[in-house]
């Protein structure tokens, strides 16, 4: 280990508290010097193929020159301005472009910093909306079991059933978590599961519709729960029941947005239209923290009044940061190009080919939604604490592959610049890992 690498590792160990990490037992963090495309370059000279888009944020590849140039140009013009009483061209243009891509009248954009804060904005608006719409009893919230919506208090409350937040259960407000019809390829029970979930929703609404403000869902794919997927038909049936019951529908597309499901947004692929949609992660192409919560027109208009008492009293220091908005505009231009559509199509086909070819008996329940692919490790613990996942992650890292299983779930969610050959390398490692790790625990 050279001296520079040694000093960084030592200072990291001394001063850094890493997320979702047990510092006492975790291996030393790997210093990354630079990145390009789908490849991370370690300071020790080793390369790592990023097959999870660095926690699902990177769309077009690391250090993409067009996004970097857009940020640099914006930094020379306007780096930040208070967004209360002021505005700027990147924020206005980004809001207009997003609104044009979203369905119905999802046209009012509120900027914040990350996925969790986007969720908080959605919850506060839904809660306040009903008070100002003369329905003050509507204070309850619905979610689905296993859903994960972020790490701030409101978002944790919505995701309390995910299993991540037991230490803070006394801080959270009460919500109702409905059963979720997680399905996979050729699942023979999908319709039975969907019916049971819809029946549970109907039973709840029959009793509590007049007290319920909104339901939140990760459309098509529950990410942190283990890439648990549902069919578009299910979401359309959920929407239908909520509309009849006068309950708002919130789509948490923090992960599924910007092409991940094979369409621009999961709401478009599913044919279900939310009242509120939360977007982050890929919004800036993975370059800068940025999020938006987009509302249908009637929600925004309910906050109009003659004084501040009906306004949304919510904000962030870096709301609509010009650098983030410039990055997002550049990323959106790339996303809408024909080449990106072709790249996404190639990823979709390669996933389908290789998932169908997995034959190890401990690999099962394969599933895919657009560029997201997942397979379960069978026969052990079926939750986040599965030891096989940790062993496989170390195995993949040794082979220069950034793949982080979610417990017993191995998944791939690559940037759109990944090549078929790079994906083949990942699937080859998954099959080899099944032989080397799962057969020899």
N, C-alpha and C positions, 0 to 999 in steps of 0.2 A: 504494500500500500504506500503510494507516494505521500509526501508530507501534506500537500494541500487537501488530498482526500481524507487523510487522517484527522486533520484539524476540523474539517467540516463535520465529519462523523462524531468527533468528540464534542463539539459545540452543540450539535443536534441532540446528542444524548443528555447533555447538561441542561439545555434550555427549552427544548421543544416538547410540547404535549400533543401528540398526534391523534387524529380522530379515529374512533372505533378501533382502538388499539389497547391491548393490555401491555403497558410499558415494561412490566417486570419480566414477562416471558417472550415478548416479541423480538424477532431478529432485528439487528440494526437497520435503520432506514437506508434505502439505496439512493445515494446522491446522483441526480440526473443533471448533466451538463447542458444538453441541448436536445432538440427534437425536430424532426421533419417528417412530413407525411404520417405514416402509421408507426414510425419507429422512434423510440426513446433511446438516447445515447447516454449511458452511464459514464461517470467520471473515471471509472476504472477501465473504460474502453469496451465494456460489454453492451450489446444492443438488446432492446426489449421491444417486441412487437406488441403494440397497444391494441388489444382486442376487445376492450371495454370502453373505449373512447374516454379514458381517464375519468371514470365515474360518470360516463354517459353525457359529457358536455361537448366533446370535440366532434364536429360534424365533418369537416372537409380535410382534416389532417393538421398536424401540428405546424405552427409557424407559417401558415399559408400566407404567401407574400401579398395577396390582394387585401386581406383583412389587416395585416400588419401595416401596409401602406396607408390604408384608410385611417387607422388609429394615429399614425404618425402625422398625417396631414391635419387631422382634427386637433391634435395636441398643439399645433402651431397657431391655431386659430382661436379655439375656445375649449378649455379643459374641464370647466365646471361653472355652473351658475345656479343660484337658488331657483327652484322650480315653482315656488309660490309667488305669483305675480310676474314671472318671467317665462319665456319659452325660447326655443331655438330650432333651427331647421332640421337637424338630425332627428330630434324627438318627434316633431310634427310629421316628417316624412315617414318615419318608421311606423307610427301609429296609423297613418293613412294606408300604408301598404299592407300591414297586418289585417286591418279591418276589411280591406278589399278581398283578402284570401279566406276569411272566415265566413261561415254561413249566417243566414238570417240577418238580424240587425245588431250583431256583435260589433259595436263600433266605438265604444267609449273605453279608452285605454288608461289605466292607472299604472304608473311605473313604480317599481321598487327594486330590491337588491338581489333576491335569490328565490328559490322555490318556496321555502318556508314563509317568507314575508308575502309572497304572492297569495298563498293560502290564507294568511291572516287577514289580508285585505278583503278577500272573498267572503270570509266568515263575518267580518264586521259589517260589511255592506248588506249581506243577507239578513243579519240580525236587525240592523237599523232600518232597513227597507220596510219590514213588516210593521214596525212601530209607527212609521210615518205613513203607512198604508192602512191605518186604523185596524190592524190585526195584532195587537200587542201580546196576545197569548202565544204567538208563533215564536217560540224560543228554543225549541228542541232541534237537534241535528241528527242526521242519519249518516252512516258510513257502512262499508262492507268489511266483514271479518278479514283480517290480514292486510288491509290497506295501510299504506305508509304515506304520510303527507308532509313530513318535515319535522324539525326538531325544536321549533318554538312552541309555546304552551298551547295555543289554539290548534296548531297543526298536530302536536302530540296527542291532544285530546281526540282528534279525528282518527288518529292512527293508534289508539291505545291498545287495540287488539293485535297489533303487529308483533308484540312481545319485546319491543325495544325499550319500553319506558316504565318498567315496573318500579324503578327507584323513585319515580316522581308521581306515582298514581294519585297521591293526596293533593297534588297541585292541579290536577286536570279537572275540567268540567265534564259532567256526565253526558254521554251520547249513547245512541243505540246502534249496535253493529249487527247488520243483517248477514245471513249466510251468503257465500259467494260461490258461484258454480264453476270452480276451476276445472278446465278441460284440457285435453291434449289430442294429438293426432289419433284419429279413428277411435275416439272415446265412445263406447257404446251406450254410456249412461248420460250423455250430455243433455238430452231433452228432459230426462227425469230430474237431473240436478237443477236445471233452469226452472222447471215448474215448481220445485220445492222452494227455491229462492223467491220466485215471484209470488207464490202463495204466502210466504212469510212477509213480504213487502205489503201485500194486500191486507193481511191481518193487522199489521201495524197501522197502516193508513186508516183502516176502518175505525180504529180506536183513537188515533192521535193526529190525524191530518190537520185538524184545526189548531194544533199546538206546535206544528213542525215547520221550521223555517226552510230547511234545505237538506238535500242529500248530496254527498260528495263521493266521487268515484274516479279511480284511475281507469280511463276507458281502454278496453281491449286487453291491457296488460297491467297487472299489479307487479311493480318492479321489485322492491326490496323484499316482498313476500316470497320471492323465488320465481319471478317471471310467470306468474299464474295468469292464464289467459281465459277470456270468455269470447263468445261469438257476438258479432254485430247485432244479430237478432235479439239477443238478451238485452242489450242496451236500449234498443228501440222499444221493447216492451216496458222496460223500467221508465223511460221517458213518458210513454203513454199514460202510465198509472200516476206519475207525479203531476202531469198536466191536469188530469181530472181532479186531483186532490189539492190543487193550488199549492204545490211544494216546489221550491226552486231546485234546479239541477246544476251542480257545479262539476265541471270536468277538470281534474288535475292532470293536465298534459305537460307537466314539468319534464317528464321523461319521454312521453310518446310523441311530443310535438316535433315538427320540422323533419318529417320524412321517415321517422323510425319505424312506423307501422306499414310503410310502403306507399302511403298517401301523405300529403302535406301535414295533415292533422288526423288524429284518430276519430274526431267528430265527423270528418268528411268520409272516412272509410266506413264508419259504422252507420252513417245515415241518421244518427241521433244528434240533436242540436241542444247544447246546454244554454242556460241563462247566463252563466259565468264560466270563463275558461282561464286557467292559470298556466302561464308559459315561462320557462326559464331554461336552464342548462344549455341546450343548443342554440338559444336565441342569439347569442353573440359569437357563435361558432366555437365556443369554448375559450375565448380570449379574456373576457372580463365579466365580473359579476353583474348581472342584469336580469330583471324579470318584469313581466307585465301581467296584470289581471284585467281581462277584457269583459265588459258588461254589455248586455242588451240595452237598447235605448230607454226602455221604460224604467229600468233600475236607476240609471243615472238621473232621469227626469224627476224621480221621487225625492231627490235631494235638493231640488231647486226651491228657493224661498226668498223671503224679503230680508232675512237676517241669518246670522251664522248658526242659529240653533238647529237648522236642518242640514247643514253642510256635513261632509265627511271629515271629521277631525282626525286625520291620519296623514303621516308623511315620513319621509326618510331624508337624511342629509344628502345622500347621493341620488335622489330621485331623478330619473332621466339623465343620468350622467352623459354628457356629449360624447365622450370617448367610447362608452359602451354602446350608445346608439349608433355611432359611426361604424363600429365593429359589426353590429347587428345588421345594418343596411348592406354592408359588403357581404356578410354571410348569406343574407336572404337573396341577393343577386346570384351568388354561386348556386344556392339551392334550386333556383328556378331555371337554371341553364339545362339544356338538353343533355349535356355530358353527365351531370349529376344524376339525372333520371336514369340514364343508361347504367351508371355505376350502381345505383340502388337496385335496378333490375338484375344486374349480375350477382350482387350479394344475395338477393332473394333466391335466385336459381341455385347458387352454390350451396346455400343452407339446405334447400330442399333436397338436393342430390345427396349431400353427405349425411344429413339426418336419416334419410331413408336407408343409408348403407350401414348405420351403426348396428352391430350384431352382438356385442358382448352382453351376456345375460344380466349383468348388473347395471346396464345402461338402459333406461326405459322411460316411458311417458314423454317421448319427444314432442316438441311443439314449436311453432314458428308463427310470428306475426311480422311480416315485412322483413326488416333487417335484423330483427331480434330472434335468436334461436336459443333453445334451452333443452336440457335433458336431465333427468333425475338419476342419482345413484340409488339403486334399489337395495334392500336387504339390511340397511343399517338404520340409524336414527333419521327420521324424516323431518328435520327441523334445522334451525340455524346453527345449532351446536354440534352438528355431525362432524366427527373428527376426520372423516374421509375428505371433506372439503378442504380443511387446512393442509392435509398431506398432499392433496392434488395441487393446491396453490403453490406449495414449495416445489413440487415436481415441475410444474409449468414454468415457474420462474427460473429454475435451473436450466431450462431449455430456452430461455430468452423470450418467454411468452407471458405477457401481462393478462392473466385470466384469474379472476377472483371468484371462486364458487360461493354461492349464497347457501351455506350449509351443505345440504345434499344436492344442490342444484348447480350444474355447470351451465354457464350461459356465455354467449358471444353477442356483443353489441358493438361492432367495429365502426370506425370512421368510414365515410363513403369513398375514401381514396384507397382502401384496402384492395389488394389484388386477389384474383382467384387462387393464385399460387400461395399467397400468405394465408388465406383461409384454409386451404388444403393442409398447410403446415399445422394449423391449429387443430383441425379435426384428426390429423394423424397423431398428434400428441394426446388428444383425448382418448383415442383408442389404445395408444401405448400405455397411457396412465391407468386405464382400466385393467390392463394385463399386469403392469408392474406394481401398482399400488393396491388396487382393490383385490387382487388375488394373493397379495403378500402383505397384509396389514401389519 
